[in-house]
Amino acid sequence: MGQPGSKIRSDLLCASCGCNLLGQPKTGECPECGMLVAESLPPVMLKESDPDWIRALRNGTSWMLAGIACYFILMLFIGIMTARLIEAQPNNLAPGKTLVLPGWYLVTNLALMAVVSIILCIAIWQITTPEPEALRPQTTRDIARWALLASYALMMIAIVVQLPQSEDSTALATCLHALAGLLSLIGTVSLLAYLRDLAMRLPDTRLAGHTKAVQLGTIGAVVVGFVAFMGLLGSIASPNNPQSRPPPLALIALMLAGLAMLVLVIWWVVLILRFRGWFATAHRMAVYHAHNQTAVRY
């Protein structure tokens, strides 16, 4: 692992203008075009990186798997409890009626979501641990960390805001959930971009390709689902034809988007498992590499 202030000690051409960067500081800029010297440096393989940092990556994937498992358990619990509430209040499903959510249901939902959010926050914090002595900008890592943490916080606030179950609180909670969803999408896409870069440093080009596929698929599924949902919403809320039926194309698109998201979530879990195995291997190799460097130095 090179020191941030060290200089280029062999011929290295600038990736932008082709200027020879020999003798330039690694944290400096190209004297010809001003591009960061770090952008022209070959990436450091994970096996040559800081072992503690790689251990944080590995631990983060473990927390992520635990968080995903807890989230699915929570969704199953909410689904079962909601179905029982609907059975107990069949009259409140009529037009103009509102399903009444008891206090215990909301408090339990809040407590369980808090546990899941804490687990996922730990996972994101570990996976996006800043790399020591990093010379390249880590924009995707920063965006992923703060966007995802903000989305989890907003989801918790939305649940708390919804506790009074008034029209105003419900409207505000809906807006907070929408904002949390947008931040979650931005954070997830950025996290996948960051993990793709890490996959290239393993190196595993196939894993990097699969990660990019999940990234692009997530964007596509969300866009298609959002457009289809807005189409359905527009047809249902149309004042000119209150008895209009939802357009079949929008229904099909929404169903396909939901199916695609399910496939992508399963694929995402598989990728996390693969990353965890790679990070564990890279950590052992990094420990060995650091030990050899220490032995050579002394």
Buried (B, 14 or more C-beta within 10 A) or exposed (E): BBEEEEBBEEEBEBBBEEBBBEEBBBBBBBBEEEBBBBBBBEEBBBBBBBBEBBBBBBBBBBBBBBBBEBBEEBEEEBEEBBEEBEEEBEEEEEEEEEEEBEEEBBEBBBEBBBEBBBBBBBBBBBBBBEBEBBBEEBEBBBBBBBBBBBBBBBBBBBBBBBBEBEEEBBEBBEEBBEBBBBBBBBBBBBBBBBBBBBBBBBBBEEBBEBBBBBBEBBBEBBEBBBBBBEBBEEBEEEEEEEEEEBBEEBBEBBEBBBEBBEEBBEBBBEBBEBBBEBBBBBBEBBBEBBEEEEEEEE
